[in-house]
Amino acid sequence: MFIKSKNYGNCVQKVKIEIGTNVGLESADEAYIVLKELPTIEMLKLKEASEKSENEILTLFKELIPLILIEHNFYEDEKAQKKMSNKDVTSIIFDSLDLTVKVVDEYTKASFFTRAEKIA
């Protein structure tokens, strides 16, 4: 079976997290990130980390977010000419406990995690 790469993205679930107020803007929808579903191996790593400690989970998420961050509206300058790197956006997320908790919480409540719990 041939799967076009442009259609492949339709089977990978994504979650948009609005974080404007967490980064000092007036409205939550002024800043956002979009994270895609974890690949299988990383999902298993997350399951293992969740059985150990919260520190393990956050450490793993700090490594994974640059890899699963597929869209954002963070720019390096006010003219919005150059987007920030995924690594820099991840650093912003992990600089604030409230923002870290919001991102991790909303991501783990996404349907692809809920679906896995229902199946198990």
MMTF fields as JSON, N, C-alpha, C and O atoms, coordinates in Angstrom:
{
  "mmtfVersion": "1.0.0",
  "mmtfProducer": "UNKNOWN",
  "numBonds": 479,
  "numAtoms": 480,
  "numGroups": 120,
  "numChains": 1,
  "numModels": 1,
  "chainsPerModel": [1],
  "groupsPerChain": [120],
  "chainIdList": ["A"],
  "bondAtomList": [4, 2, 8, 6, 12, 10, 16, 14, 20, 18, 24, 22, 28, 26, 32, 30, 36, 34, 40, 38, 44, 42, 48, 46, 52, 50, 56, 54, 60, 58, 64, 62, 68, 66, 72, 70, 76, 74, 80, 78, 84, 82, 88, 86, 92, 90, 96, 94, 100, 98, 104, 102, 108, 106, 112, 110, 116, 114, 120, 118, 124, 122, 128, 126, 132, 130, 136, 134, 140, 138, 144, 142, 148, 146, 152, 150, 156, 154, 160, 158, 164, 162, 168, 166, 172, 170, 176, 174, 180, 178, 184, 182, 188, 186, 192, 190, 196, 194, 200, 198, 204, 202, 208, 206, 212, 210, 216, 214, 220, 218, 224, 222, 228, 226, 232, 230, 236, 234, 240, 238, 244, 242, 248, 246, 252, 250, 256, 254, 260, 258, 264, 262, 268, 266, 272, 270, 276, 274, 280, 278, 284, 282, 288, 286, 292, 290, 296, 294, 300, 298, 304, 302, 308, 306, 312, 310, 316, 314, 320, 318, 324, 322, 328, 326, 332, 330, 336, 334, 340, 338, 344, 342, 348, 346, 352, 350, 356, 354, 360, 358, 364, 362, 368, 366, 372, 370, 376, 374, 380, 378, 384, 382, 388, 386, 392, 390, 396, 394, 400, 398, 404, 402, 408, 406, 412, 410, 416, 414, 420, 418, 424, 422, 428, 426, 432, 430, 436, 434, 440, 438, 444, 442, 448, 446, 452, 450, 456, 454, 460, 458, 464, 462, 468, 466, 472, 470, 476, 474],
  "bondOrderList": [1, 1, 1, 1, 1, 1, 1, 1, 1, 1, 1, 1, 1, 1, 1, 1, 1, 1, 1, 1, 1, 1, 1, 1, 1, 1, 1, 1, 1, 1, 1, 1, 1, 1, 1, 1, 1, 1, 1, 1, 1, 1, 1, 1, 1, 1, 1, 1, 1, 1, 1, 1, 1, 1, 1, 1, 1, 1, 1, 1, 1, 1, 1, 1, 1, 1, 1, 1, 1, 1, 1, 1, 1, 1, 1, 1, 1, 1, 1, 1, 1, 1, 1, 1, 1, 1, 1, 1, 1, 1, 1, 1, 1, 1, 1, 1, 1, 1, 1, 1, 1, 1, 1, 1, 1, 1, 1, 1, 1, 1, 1, 1, 1, 1, 1, 1, 1, 1, 1],
  "groupList": [{"groupName": "MET", "atomNameList": ["N", "CA", "C", "O"], "elementList": ["N", "C", "C", "O"], "formalChargeList": [0, 0, 0, 0], "bondAtomList": [1, 0, 2, 1, 3, 2], "bondOrderList": [1, 1, 2], "singleLetterCode": "M", "chemCompType": "L-PEPTIDE LINKING"}, {"groupName": "PHE", "atomNameList": ["N", "CA", "C", "O"], "elementList": ["N", "C", "C", "O"], "formalChargeList": [0, 0, 0, 0], "bondAtomList": [1, 0, 2, 1, 3, 2], "bondOrderList": [1, 1, 2], "singleLetterCode": "F", "chemCompType": "L-PEPTIDE LINKING"}, {"groupName": "ILE", "atomNameList": ["N", "CA", "C", "O"], "elementList": ["N", "C", "C", "O"], "formalChargeList": [0, 0, 0, 0], "bondAtomList": [1, 0, 2, 1, 3, 2], "bondOrderList": [1, 1, 2], "singleLetterCode": "I", "chemCompType": "L-PEPTIDE LINKING"}, {"groupName": "LYS", "atomNameList": ["N", "CA", "C", "O"], "elementList": ["N", "C", "C", "O"], "formalChargeList": [0, 0, 0, 0], "bondAtomList": [1, 0, 2, 1, 3, 2], "bondOrderList": [1, 1, 2], "singleLetterCode": "K", "chemCompType": "L-PEPTIDE LINKING"}, {"groupName": "SER", "atomNameList": ["N", "CA", "C", "O"], "elementList": ["N", "C", "C", "O"], "formalChargeList": [0, 0, 0, 0], "bondAtomList": [1, 0, 2, 1, 3, 2], "bondOrderList": [1, 1, 2], "singleLetterCode": "S", "chemCompType": "L-PEPTIDE LINKING"}, {"groupName": "ASN", "atomNameList": ["N", "CA", "C", "O"], "elementList": ["N", "C", "C", "O"], "formalChargeList": [0, 0, 0, 0], "bondAtomList": [1, 0, 2, 1, 3, 2], "bondOrderList": [1, 1, 2], "singleLetterCode": "N", "chemCompType": "L-PEPTIDE LINKING"}, {"groupName": "TYR", "atomNameList": ["N", "CA", "C", "O"], "elementList": ["N", "C", "C", "O"], "formalChargeList": [0, 0, 0, 0], "bondAtomList": [1, 0, 2, 1, 3, 2], "bondOrderList": [1, 1, 2], "singleLetterCode": "Y", "chemCompType": "L-PEPTIDE LINKING"}, {"groupName": "GLY", "atomNameList": ["N", "CA", "C", "O"], "elementList": ["N", "C", "C", "O"], "formalChargeList": [0, 0, 0, 0], "bondAtomList": [1, 0, 2, 1, 3, 2], "bondOrderList": [1, 1, 2], "singleLetterCode": "G", "chemCompType": "PEPTIDE LINKING"}, {"groupName": "CYS", "atomNameList": ["N", "CA", "C", "O"], "elementList": ["N", "C", "C", "O"], "formalChargeList": [0, 0, 0, 0], "bondAtomList": [1, 0, 2, 1, 3, 2], "bondOrderList": [1, 1, 2], "singleLetterCode": "C", "chemCompType": "L-PEPTIDE LINKING"}, {"groupName": "VAL", "atomNameList": ["N", "CA", "C", "O"], "elementList": ["N", "C", "C", "O"], "formalChargeList": [0, 0, 0, 0], "bondAtomList": [1, 0, 2, 1, 3, 2], "bondOrderList": [1, 1, 2], "singleLetterCode": "V", "chemCompType": "L-PEPTIDE LINKING"}, {"groupName": "GLN", "atomNameList": ["N", "CA", "C", "O"], "elementList": ["N", "C", "C", "O"], "formalChargeList": [0, 0, 0, 0], "bondAtomList": [1, 0, 2, 1, 3, 2], "bondOrderList": [1, 1, 2], "singleLetterCode": "Q", "chemCompType": "L-PEPTIDE LINKING"}, {"groupName": "GLU", "atomNameList": ["N", "CA", "C", "O"], "elementList": ["N", "C", "C", "O"], "formalChargeList": [0, 0, 0, 0], "bondAtomList": [1, 0, 2, 1, 3, 2], "bondOrderList": [1, 1, 2], "singleLetterCode": "E", "chemCompType": "L-PEPTIDE LINKING"}, {"groupName": "THR", "atomNameList": ["N", "CA", "C", "O"], "elementList": ["N", "C", "C", "O"], "formalChargeList": [0, 0, 0, 0], "bondAtomList": [1, 0, 2, 1, 3, 2], "bondOrderList": [1, 1, 2], "singleLetterCode": "T", "chemCompType": "L-PEPTIDE LINKING"}, {"groupName": "LEU", "atomNameList": ["N", "CA", "C", "O"], "elementList": ["N", "C", "C", "O"], "formalChargeList": [0, 0, 0, 0], "bondAtomList": [1, 0, 2, 1, 3, 2], "bondOrderList": [1, 1, 2], "singleLetterCode": "L", "chemCompType": "L-PEPTIDE LINKING"}, {"groupName": "ALA", "atomNameList": ["N", "CA", "C", "O"], "elementList": ["N", "C", "C", "O"], "formalChargeList": [0, 0, 0, 0], "bondAtomList": [1, 0, 2, 1, 3, 2], "bondOrderList": [1, 1, 2], "singleLetterCode": "A", "chemCompType": "L-PEPTIDE LINKING"}, {"groupName": "ASP", "atomNameList": ["N", "CA", "C", "O"], "elementList": ["N", "C", "C", "O"], "formalChargeList": [0, 0, 0, 0], "bondAtomList": [1, 0, 2, 1, 3, 2], "bondOrderList": [1, 1, 2], "singleLetterCode": "D", "chemCompType": "L-PEPTIDE LINKING"}, {"groupName": "PRO", "atomNameList": ["N", "CA", "C", "O"], "elementList": ["N", "C", "C", "O"], "formalChargeList": [0, 0, 0, 0], "bondAtomList": [1, 0, 2, 1, 3, 2], "bondOrderList": [1, 1, 2], "singleLetterCode": "P", "chemCompType": "L-PEPTIDE LINKING"}, {"groupName": "HIS", "atomNameList": ["N", "CA", "C", "O"], "elementList": ["N", "C", "C", "O"], "formalChargeList": [0, 0, 0, 0], "bondAtomList": [1, 0, 2, 1, 3, 2], "bondOrderList": [1, 1, 2], "singleLetterCode": "H", "chemCompType": "L-PEPTIDE LINKING"}, {"groupName": "ARG", "atomNameList": ["N", "CA", "C", "O"], "elementList": ["N", "C", "C", "O"], "formalChargeList": [0, 0, 0, 0], "bondAtomList": [1, 0, 2, 1, 3, 2], "bondOrderList": [1, 1, 2], "singleLetterCode": "R", "chemCompType": "L-PEPTIDE LINKING"}],
  "groupTypeList": [0, 1, 2, 3, 4, 3, 5, 6, 7, 5, 8, 9, 10, 3, 9, 3, 2, 11, 2, 7, 12, 5, 9, 7, 13, 11, 4, 14, 15, 11, 14, 6, 2, 9, 13, 3, 11, 13, 16, 12, 2, 11, 0, 13, 3, 13, 3, 11, 14, 4, 11, 3, 4, 11, 5, 11, 2, 13, 12, 13, 1, 3, 11, 13, 2, 16, 13, 2, 13, 2, 11, 17, 5, 1, 6, 11, 15, 11, 3, 14, 10, 3, 3, 0, 4, 5, 3, 15, 9, 12, 4, 2, 2, 1, 15, 4, 13, 15, 13, 12, 9, 3, 9, 9, 15, 11, 6, 12, 3, 14, 4, 1, 1, 12, 18, 14, 11, 3, 2, 14],
  "groupIdList": [1, 2, 3, 4, 5, 6, 7, 8, 9, 10, 11, 12, 13, 14, 15, 16, 17, 18, 19, 20, 21, 22, 23, 24, 25, 26, 27, 28, 29, 30, 31, 32, 33, 34, 35, 36, 37, 38, 39, 40, 41, 42, 43, 44, 45, 46, 47, 48, 49, 50, 51, 52, 53, 54, 55, 56, 57, 58, 59, 60, 61, 62, 63, 64, 65, 66, 67, 68, 69, 70, 71, 72, 73, 74, 75, 76, 77, 78, 79, 80, 81, 82, 83, 84, 85, 86, 87, 88, 89, 90, 91, 92, 93, 94, 95, 96, 97, 98, 99, 100, 101, 102, 103, 104, 105, 106, 107, 108, 109, 110, 111, 112, 113, 114, 115, 116, 117, 118, 119, 120],
  "secStructList": [7, 7, 7, 7, 2, 2, 2, 2, 6, 6, 6, 1, 7, 3, 3, 3, 3, 3, 7, 6, 4, 4, 4, 6, 7, 1, 1, 4, 4, 4, 1, 3, 3, 3, 3, 3, 7, 7, 7, 2, 2, 2, 2, 2, 2, 2, 2, 2, 2, 2, 6, 6, 7, 2, 2, 2, 2, 2, 2, 2, 2, 2, 2, 2, 2, 2, 2, 2, 3, 3, 3, 3, 7, 7, 5, 1, 1, 6, 6, 7, 7, 1, 5, 7, 7, 2, 2, 2, 2, 2, 2, 2, 2, 2, 2, 7, 2, 2, 2, 2, 2, 2, 2, 2, 2, 2, 2, 2, 6, 1, 2, 2, 2, 2, 2, 2, 2, 2, 2, 7],
  "xCoordList": [0.843, 0.0, 0.891, 1.882, 0.552, 1.294, 0.56, -0.637, 1.278, 0.684, 1.413, 2.623, 0.689, 1.298, 1.702, 0.96, 2.865, 3.349, 2.432, 2.313, 1.779, 0.884, -0.348, -0.924, -0.755, -1.897, -1.514, -2.364, -0.233, 0.234, -0.075, -0.428, 0.059, -0.203, -1.619, -1.876, -2.54, -3.936, -4.166, -5.142, -3.285, -3.493, -2.735, -2.941, -1.874, -1.157, -1.95, -2.159, -2.382, -3.197, -2.348, -1.154, -2.992, -2.322, -3.185, -4.403, -2.537, -3.275, -2.713, -1.503, -3.633, -3.255, -3.455, -4.519, -2.423, -2.476, -2.261, -1.205, -3.265, -3.189, -2.568, -3.049, -1.484, -0.702, -0.396, 0.53, -1.156, -0.902, -0.826, 0.12, -1.812, -1.807, -0.653, -0.205, -0.169, 0.962, 2.295, 3.272, 2.333, 3.572, 3.423, 4.185, 2.434, 2.29, 1.428, 1.435, 0.689, -0.204, -1.597, -1.901, -2.444, -3.78, -4.741, -5.608, -4.593, -5.535, -4.789, -3.681, -5.398, -4.775, -4.486, -3.48, -5.359, -5.191, -4.152, -3.941, -3.505, -2.472, -1.167, -0.351, -0.961, 0.227, -0.218, -1.046, 0.351, -0.044, 1.108, 2.076, 0.959, 1.843, 0.958, -0.139, 1.433, 0.738, 1.714, 2.81, 1.295, 2.121, 1.466, 0.247, 2.292, 1.749, 1.828, 2.522, 1.111, 1.101, 2.518, 3.291, 2.841, 4.154, 4.3, 3.35, 5.485, 5.735, 5.682, 5.791, 5.52, 5.298, 6.38, 6.062, 7.63, 8.735, 8.732, 8.927, 8.511, 8.481, 7.268, 7.336, 6.162, 4.98, 5.281, 4.852, 6.019, 6.408, 7.375, 7.298, 8.28, 9.202, 8.423, 8.743, 7.395, 6.569, 5.825, 5.71, 5.325, 4.634, 5.584, 5.21, 6.809, 7.812, 8.151, 8.271, 8.305, 8.633, 7.511, 7.767, 6.262, 5.124, 5.037, 4.438, 5.637, 5.642, 6.752, 6.783, 7.663, 8.797, 8.539, 8.298, 8.589, 8.405, 8.0, 8.121, 7.52, 7.142, 8.368, 8.282, 9.501, 10.741, 11.116, 11.563, 10.935, 11.228, 10.318, 10.765, 9.057, 8.096, 8.5, 8.545, 8.791, 9.136, 10.451, 10.585, 11.416, 12.69, 12.476, 13.061, 11.641, 11.353, 10.615, 10.938, 9.63, 8.905, 9.827, 9.67, 10.772, 11.714, 12.533, 12.892, 12.826, 13.549, 12.631, 13.058, 11.374, 10.463, 9.781, 9.509, 9.503, 8.729, 9.366, 8.641, 10.682, 11.226, 10.979, 10.928, 10.827, 10.613, 9.151, 8.867, 8.231, 6.805, 6.122, 4.938, 6.849, 6.318, 6.289, 7.337, 5.089, 4.993, 4.554, 4.665, 4.053, 3.627, 3.602, 3.287, 3.936, 3.852, 3.87, 4.159, 3.566, 3.643, 4.552, 4.196, 5.71, 6.735, 7.808, 8.327, 8.129, 9.108, 10.262, 10.123, 11.408, 12.61, 12.576, 13.288, 11.76, 11.693, 10.243, 9.349, 10.039, 8.688, 8.09, 6.87, 8.928, 8.447, 7.95, 7.446, 8.088, 7.633, 8.206, 7.497, 9.493, 10.146, 10.811, 10.898, 11.28, 11.957, 11.375, 11.389, 10.868, 10.303, 11.41, 12.535, 11.061, 11.985, 12.139, 11.241, 13.264, 13.471, 12.603, 12.201, 12.324, 11.545, 12.245, 11.591, 13.562, 14.334, 14.147, 14.006, 14.146, 13.945, 12.53, 12.344, 11.543, 10.156, 10.041, 9.365, 10.697, 10.685, 11.317, 10.831, 12.387, 13.029, 12.076, 12.026, 11.318, 10.326, 9.294, 8.934, 8.821, 7.822, 8.351, 7.637, 9.582, 10.125, 10.726, 11.196, 10.716, 11.151, 10.072, 10.362, 8.843, 7.72, 7.019, 6.598, 6.897, 6.215, 4.765, 4.284, 4.058, 2.655, 2.502, 1.594, 3.394, 3.323, 3.666, 3.023, 4.669, 5.045, 3.871, 3.531, 3.263, 2.131, 0.976, 0.349, 0.685, -0.417, -0.159, -1.043, 1.036, 1.349, 1.307, 0.678, 1.969, 2.005, 0.601, 0.208, -0.145, -1.496, -2.416, -3.1, -2.438, -3.329, -2.902, -3.742, -1.593, -1.117, -1.513, -1.979, -1.331, -1.643, -3.148, -3.57, -3.949, -5.407, -5.966, -7.172, -5.093, -5.527, -6.138, -5.908, -6.904, -7.665, -6.792, -7.215, -5.581, -4.766, -4.287, -3.989, -4.202, -3.892, -5.153, -5.105, -6.255, -7.523, -7.918, -8.388, -7.725, -8.064, -7.217, -7.73, -5.943, -5.059, -5.494, -5.424, -5.945, -6.404, -7.662, -7.816, -8.562, -9.797, -9.519, -10.205, -8.518, -8.175, -7.517, -7.774, -6.669, -5.895, -6.74, -6.22],
  "yCoordList": [-1.168, 0.0, 1.233, 1.283, 2.213, 3.463, 4.518, 4.736, 5.165, 6.226, 7.515, 7.626, 8.462, 9.753, 10.439, 10.424, 11.028, 11.668, 12.803, 13.057, 13.491, 14.579, 14.054, 14.771, 12.825, 12.24, 11.577, 11.363, 11.252, 10.612, 11.471, 10.949, 12.773, 13.681, 13.63, 14.017, 13.157, 13.057, 11.943, 11.985, 10.95, 9.847, 10.07, 9.334, 11.063, 11.399, 12.51, 13.582, 12.245, 13.212, 14.369, 14.224, 15.506, 16.718, 17.408, 17.23, 18.195, 18.982, 20.403, 20.616, 21.37, 22.782, 23.278, 23.095, 23.906, 24.404, 25.913, 26.391, 26.648, 28.115, 28.57, 28.232, 29.348, 29.702, 31.198, 31.595, 32.013, 33.452, 34.089, 34.819, 33.82, 34.44, 33.931, 34.628, 32.729, 32.167, 32.814, 32.703, 33.489, 34.151, 35.672, 36.381, 36.167, 37.6, 38.353, 39.584, 37.652, 38.319, 38.424, 37.77, 39.251, 39.481, 38.322, 38.077, 37.611, 36.546, 35.231, 35.221, 34.138, 32.815, 32.47, 31.824, 32.894, 32.503, 33.332, 33.108, 34.284, 35.09, 34.323, 34.699, 33.269, 32.42, 30.969, 30.633, 30.126, 28.716, 27.83, 28.277, 26.554, 25.516, 24.36, 24.166, 23.604, 22.404, 21.249, 21.263, 20.254, 19.071, 17.872, 17.706, 17.036, 15.839, 14.646, 14.666, 13.645, 12.384, 11.817, 11.89, 11.256, 10.641, 9.393, 8.625, 9.186, 7.906, 6.764, 7.002, 5.565, 4.395, 4.22, 4.048, 4.262, 4.041, 5.107, 4.795, 6.366, 7.451, 7.33, 7.697, 6.816, 6.599, 5.557, 5.693, 4.523, 3.497, 4.068, 3.721, 4.938, 5.592, 6.45, 6.485, 7.144, 7.972, 7.113, 7.482, 5.982, 5.06, 4.603, 4.579, 4.241, 3.824, 4.963, 4.75, 6.172, 7.332, 7.636, 8.022, 7.462, 7.757, 6.797, 7.115, 5.625, 4.647, 4.933, 4.334, 5.844, 6.147, 7.401, 7.31, 8.572, 9.804, 10.949, 10.866, 12.008, 13.203, 13.828, 14.353, 13.769, 14.307, 13.58, 14.208, 12.269, 11.472, 11.896, 11.999, 12.136, 12.541, 13.895, 14.057, 14.861, 16.195, 16.197, 16.906, 15.417, 15.311, 14.748, 15.236, 13.727, 13.132, 14.123, 14.245, 14.83, 15.813, 16.923, 17.4, 17.33, 18.379, 17.911, 18.717, 16.63, 16.062, 15.905, 16.117, 15.535, 15.195, 16.386, 16.346, 17.432, 18.544, 19.133, 19.396, 19.352, 19.87, 18.938, 19.395, 17.654, 16.681, 16.59, 16.268, 16.871, 16.737, 18.084, 18.131, 19.164, 20.511, 20.748, 20.892, 20.788, 20.903, 22.285, 22.607, 23.101, 24.452, 25.325, 24.862, 26.59, 27.579, 28.968, 29.123, 29.966, 31.338, 32.201, 33.321, 31.674, 32.394, 32.874, 32.094, 34.151, 34.727, 35.342, 35.722, 35.437, 35.989, 37.506, 38.089, 38.161, 39.624, 40.09, 39.312, 41.374, 41.925, 41.975, 42.037, 41.951, 42.008, 40.646, 40.538, 39.634, 38.273, 37.764, 37.198, 37.981, 37.533, 36.173, 35.418, 35.857, 34.578, 33.858, 34.374, 32.658, 31.871, 31.38, 31.117, 31.264, 30.688, 29.202, 28.573, 28.653, 27.213, 26.46, 27.014, 25.213, 24.384, 24.266, 24.226, 24.211, 24.117, 25.379, 25.289, 26.551, 27.798, 27.901, 28.384, 27.454, 27.458, 26.514, 26.826, 25.371, 24.417, 25.034, 24.825, 25.788, 26.465, 27.446, 27.537, 28.18, 29.114, 28.342, 28.75, 27.239, 26.428, 25.967, 26.04, 25.498, 24.936, 25.978, 25.628, 27.255, 28.324, 28.659, 29.26, 28.275, 28.593, 27.309, 26.507, 27.124, 25.94, 25.895, 24.846, 27.037, 27.075, 26.693, 25.946, 27.212, 26.908, 25.444, 24.793, 24.937, 23.523, 22.62, 21.699, 22.889, 22.079, 22.163, 21.148, 23.369, 23.534, 22.71, 21.987, 22.816, 22.107, 20.6, 19.884, 20.117, 18.673, 18.153, 17.097, 18.884, 18.463, 18.408, 17.407, 19.471, 19.48, 18.442, 17.825, 18.252, 17.26, 15.848, 15.058, 15.531, 14.174, 13.914, 12.759, 14.962, 14.793, 14.694, 14.528, 14.796, 14.727, 13.363, 12.394, 13.306, 12.092, 10.872, 9.762, 11.036, 9.852, 9.201, 8.007, 9.956, 9.336, 8.707, 7.599, 9.396, 8.894, 7.606, 6.665, 7.564, 6.371, 5.18, 4.068, 5.406, 4.325, 3.786, 2.581, 4.677, 4.228, 3.371, 2.393, 3.728, 2.972, 1.587, 0.624, 1.484, 0.208, -0.726, -1.93, -0.16, -0.965, -1.596, -2.297],
  "zCoordList": [0.0, 0.0, 0.0, 0.728, -0.797, -0.881, -0.064, -0.249, 0.831, 1.641, 1.303, 1.501, 0.806, 0.491, 1.789, 2.771, 1.78, 2.999, 3.447, 4.645, 2.502, 2.907, 3.647, 4.465, 3.374, 4.064, 5.378, 6.243, 5.528, 6.748, 7.975, 9.032, 7.829, 8.937, 9.46, 10.6, 8.643, 9.066, 10.08, 10.83, 10.114, 11.057, 12.364, 13.328, 12.407, 13.637, 14.33, 13.762, 15.547, 16.26, 16.779, 17.04, 16.919, 17.367, 18.418, 18.457, 19.263, 20.245, 20.252, 20.334, 20.163, 20.216, 21.64, 22.231, 22.18, 23.551, 23.511, 23.096, 23.941, 23.958, 25.267, 26.348, 25.155, 26.351, 26.45, 27.157, 25.757, 25.744, 27.12, 27.416, 27.962, 29.296, 30.151, 31.062, 29.87, 30.624, 30.252, 30.994, 29.104, 28.691, 28.699, 28.041, 29.45, 29.67, 28.678, 28.672, 27.845, 26.904, 27.506, 28.503, 26.896, 27.451, 27.25, 28.089, 26.146, 25.818, 25.595, 25.059, 26.007, 25.877, 24.424, 24.132, 23.505, 22.105, 21.339, 20.147, 22.015, 21.355, 21.162, 20.32, 21.919, 21.769, 21.914, 22.76, 21.07, 21.107, 20.658, 20.044, 20.994, 20.472, 20.012, 20.535, 19.046, 18.593, 18.742, 18.182, 19.506, 19.733, 19.069, 19.119, 18.447, 17.803, 18.754, 19.771, 18.39, 19.124, 19.216, 18.261, 20.367, 20.552, 19.69, 19.542, 19.12, 18.45, 19.473, 20.676, 19.01, 19.874, 20.94, 22.117, 20.551, 21.5, 22.588, 23.763, 22.205, 23.183, 24.101, 25.274, 23.572, 24.414, 25.487, 26.632, 25.109, 26.079, 27.125, 28.304, 26.686, 27.624, 28.615, 29.804, 28.116, 28.992, 30.001, 31.17, 29.56, 30.476, 31.583, 32.756, 31.21, 32.197, 33.153, 34.36, 32.617, 33.449, 34.432, 35.573, 33.988, 34.857, 36.038, 37.065, 35.885, 36.974, 37.98, 39.055, 37.638, 38.513, 39.343, 40.547, 38.705, 39.464, 38.545, 37.322, 39.163, 38.42, 37.758, 36.648, 38.442, 37.886, 36.594, 35.634, 36.571, 35.376, 34.218, 33.076, 34.519, 33.483, 32.905, 31.686, 33.765, 33.289, 32.525, 31.528, 32.978, 32.271, 30.868, 29.901, 30.763, 29.462, 28.566, 27.385, 29.113, 28.32, 27.821, 26.697, 28.635, 28.215, 27.017, 26.159, 26.953, 25.806, 24.592, 23.457, 24.832, 23.743, 23.082, 21.883, 23.83, 23.271, 22.009, 21.049, 21.962, 20.688, 19.501, 18.359, 19.755, 18.686, 18.248, 17.094, 19.16, 18.841, 18.626, 18.292, 18.812, 18.577, 17.065, 16.435, 16.49, 15.038, 14.566, 13.383, 15.494, 15.118, 16.352, 17.449, 16.167, 17.249, 16.638, 15.452, 17.431, 16.931, 17.809, 18.174, 18.136, 18.88, 17.899, 17.1, 17.971, 17.054, 17.819, 18.982, 17.15, 17.775, 17.862, 18.681, 17.031, 17.047, 16.914, 16.583, 17.182, 17.144, 15.745, 15.595, 14.731, 13.355, 12.861, 11.743, 13.672, 13.368, 12.041, 11.209, 11.877, 10.647, 10.792, 9.823, 11.985, 12.171, 13.396, 14.514, 13.143, 14.244, 15.17, 14.744, 16.439, 17.413, 17.127, 16.568, 17.507, 17.343, 18.35, 19.373, 18.056, 18.974, 20.325, 21.368, 20.304, 21.549, 22.394, 23.614, 21.757, 22.488, 23.055, 24.172, 22.298, 22.792, 23.989, 24.97, 23.904, 25.02, 26.258, 27.37, 26.082, 27.218, 27.885, 29.112, 27.073, 27.631, 28.439, 29.543, 27.898, 28.597, 29.949, 30.95, 29.989, 31.217, 32.162, 33.244, 31.763, 32.665, 33.691, 34.726, 33.41, 34.289, 34.727, 33.893, 36.029, 36.543, 36.079, 35.653, 36.16, 35.736, 34.263, 33.898, 33.428, 32.001, 31.732, 30.909, 32.419, 32.263, 32.628, 31.885, 33.765, 34.222, 33.235, 32.928, 32.731, 31.771, 30.509, 30.048, 29.955, 28.706, 28.911, 28.132, 29.948, 30.193, 30.498, 30.002, 31.306, 31.675, 30.453, 30.241, 29.653, 28.487, 27.457, 26.802, 27.317, 26.351, 26.779, 25.958, 28.052, 28.505, 28.59, 28.649, 28.596, 28.592, 27.178, 26.989, 26.195, 24.795, 24.501, 25.225, 23.449, 23.133, 22.913, 23.233, 22.374, 22.118, 23.402, 23.403, 24.505, 25.789, 26.379, 26.915, 26.284, 26.793, 26.099, 26.739, 24.784, 24.001, 24.464, 24.586, 24.718, 25.149, 26.505, 26.747, 27.396, 28.706, 28.578, 29.309, 27.658, 27.484, 26.92, 27.264, 26.058, 25.457, 26.471, 26.479, 27.322, 28.282, 29.343, 30.211]
}
